[in-house]
Amino acid sequence: MWRQKLTKLFIMLNVDKFLKQNGMNKSQLAKKAGLKQANLYAGLRNPTLQTIKKISLALNVTPAELLAEQDNNTLNGKRLGKYSKVKLNAIILCNGEHYEPSTLQELINVCKTLKEKFGETKD
């Protein structure tokens, strides 16, 4: 349950950050993503992979950036504190490499490692 809440928090904060960077508001984002504004808000509260992909494309960021692009136990400059130690189960296979982060901070580090290895993609 905490993981879901954290993911939603990350998405909401990152959407706000990328909206500011792109000089957009949520109405413009909804239109560019091909969503009704009410569906955008619902999609941010209970995101599906399809919604995440639409929003990330509209914001010109990767889905990974939309979910978490943080460093040093912070999210948009705010300390994660106890949330950085949230336990999770994840298996990531990427180009034959295998990762199993067990905390949120480890997942963020894996994402950063993959970004460094493979760069930005818009798939």
C-alpha positions in Angstrom: 0.0 0.0 0.0 2.8 2.4 0.8 4.4 1.7 -2.6 1.3 2.7 -4.4 1.0 5.9 -2.4 4.6 6.7 -3.0 4.3 6.1 -6.7 1.3 8.4 -6.9 3.2 11.0 -4.9 6.2 10.7 -7.3 3.9 11.0 -10.3 2.0 14.0 -9.0 5.2 15.9 -7.9 7.1 15.0 -11.1 4.1 16.1 -13.3 4.1 19.4 -11.5 7.9 19.8 -12.0 7.7 18.9 -15.7 4.7 21.1 -16.3 6.7 24.0 -15.0 9.7 23.1 -17.1 7.5 22.9 -20.2 5.5 26.1 -19.3 2.3 24.1 -19.4 -0.7 23.8 -17.1 -2.8 20.6 -16.5 -5.5 21.6 -19.1 -2.8 21.9 -21.8 -1.3 18.6 -20.6 -4.6 16.8 -20.8 -5.2 18.1 -24.4 -1.7 17.2 -25.5 -1.9 13.7 -23.9 -5.3 13.1 -25.6 -7.2 12.9 -22.3 -10.2 14.7 -20.9 -9.1 16.9 -18.0 -11.2 14.8 -15.6 -9.5 11.7 -16.9 -6.1 13.3 -16.4 -6.9 13.8 -12.7 -8.2 10.3 -12.3 -5.2 9.0 -14.2 -2.8 10.8 -11.8 -4.6 9.3 -8.8 -4.8 5.8 -10.2 -2.3 5.7 -13.0 -2.2 2.9 -15.6 0.8 2.2 -17.8 -1.1 3.6 -20.7 -1.8 6.8 -18.9 1.8 7.1 -17.7 3.0 6.7 -21.3 0.6 9.3 -22.6 1.5 11.8 -20.0 5.3 11.2 -20.3 5.1 11.6 -24.1 3.1 14.8 -23.7 5.7 16.1 -21.2 8.6 15.0 -23.4 10.0 12.8 -20.6 10.5 9.0 -20.2 8.1 7.0 -18.0 11.0 6.4 -15.7 11.5 10.1 -15.3 7.8 10.6 -14.6 7.9 7.9 -11.9 11.2 8.9 -10.2 14.1 11.1 -11.1 15.6 11.7 -7.8 18.9 11.6 -6.0 20.2 11.4 -2.4 16.9 10.4 -0.8 15.1 13.4 -2.1 12.1 14.0 -4.4 11.9 17.4 -6.0 14.3 18.7 -3.3 12.2 17.3 -0.4 13.7 14.6 1.8 12.1 11.1 1.4 13.1 10.3 5.0 11.4 7.0 6.1 9.9 6.5 2.6 13.4 5.9 1.1 13.5 2.7 3.1 10.1 1.3 2.0 10.5 -2.3 1.2 9.6 -3.5 -2.3 9.9 -6.5 -4.5 11.0 -5.7 -8.1 12.8 -7.6 -10.8 14.2 -5.6 -13.6 15.6 -7.3 -16.7 17.3 -4.9 -19.2 19.4 -6.0 -22.1 20.2 -9.3 -20.3 21.1 -7.6 -17.0 19.2 -8.5 -13.9 18.4 -6.1 -11.0 16.4 -6.7 -7.8 16.0 -3.5 -5.9 14.5 -4.0 -2.4 14.0 -0.4 -1.4 12.7 2.7 -3.1 16.2 4.2 -3.0 17.7 1.1 -4.7 15.0 1.3 -7.4 15.9 5.0 -8.0 19.6 4.1 -8.2 18.8 1.3 -10.7 16.8 3.7 -12.9 19.7 6.2 -12.8 22.2 3.4 -13.7 20.1 2.3 -16.6 19.7 5.9 -17.8 23.5 6.4 -17.6 24.1 3.2 -19.6 21.4 3.6 -22.2 20.5 7.3 -22.3 17.1 8.8 -22.9 14.5 6.9 -24.9 11.0 7.9 -25.8 9.6 4.4 -26.3 
